Amino acid sequence: MTKKKPTYSGGRSDSNHTEWARKVKVRSGHACQMCGVRDVYLESHHLNSYDIHIDERYDINNGITLCKPVSYTHLTLPTNREV
């Protein structure tokens, strides 16, 4: 039996990214921020590109928590958000 990975890191294995993903999920109350579902596997995504917005990589305000169905449906998130 394979164990589920507790925090999705999008292929990134650095501890700062793992901690960022955990904090984004805590901030969202462990709920998908699009559909509100809880108690499912959630992924933390960057609102502004991880590669372009280096200064926002570990800012939890640059994160959104999504369930897998919403994540796959909304593959294209806005690259820049209005502040």
N, C-alpha and C positions, 0 to 999 in steps of 0.2 A: 504494500500500500504506500502510495506517495503522499507525503505531507504537503499541504498548501503552504506556499511562502507567505508569511504574515504581512509583509509590506511589499507591494509592487514597486520596483525601482526602475522600470522602463529600460532595463539593460544597464543601468548605472549602478555600480556597486560601492560607491564611496559612502562612508558613514554619514557625511553631512546631508547627502540626498535622501538616505533612508530616514534620518531624523526629520528632515523637512516634510517628507511624505506622511510620516506619523503625525506631526503637528497639524498638517492640513486636515487630516481625518478627524483629529480631536476637535479642532476648531469648528468643523462642520457637524459635530455631534454624531459622527459615524453614519451620516446619511448622504445619499446622492443629492447633490445640490441642484439637479435638474428635475428629478421625479420624486425625491423625498424618501425613496425606499431605504429601509434599514435592515440590518442583520443579513447582509449579502457581502460578497467580495467586492471591495471598493478599490479604485485606482485614483491616485493623486496626479493631476495634470497641471502643467504650467500654463497660465493664461498668456503670458508673454514668453516668447521663445527662449528656451534654456540656452541655446547656442548664441543667440544675438544679444540678449539682455543679461549679460554676465553678472551685473550688479544686483539682479533680482532673482538669481538662481535659488537662493535659500530664504527668500522673503515669503512667509506664509500667505501674505496678501496677494501674491502672484500665483496662488494655487487654487484649484477647484477639485472637489471630490466627486467622482462619477462612478456609477455602477457599470458593469461591463456592457449591458445592452445599450445604455445611453452613450457610453464611450464609443462603441462601434457605430452607432447611428450618427453621432456628431463628431466624425473624424476631423472636421475642420472647425477648430475653435478660433475665435478672433485672435489675431496676433498682437494687437494693441488694444488696450481697454481705455475707456475714457475715465479720467480721474475727477 
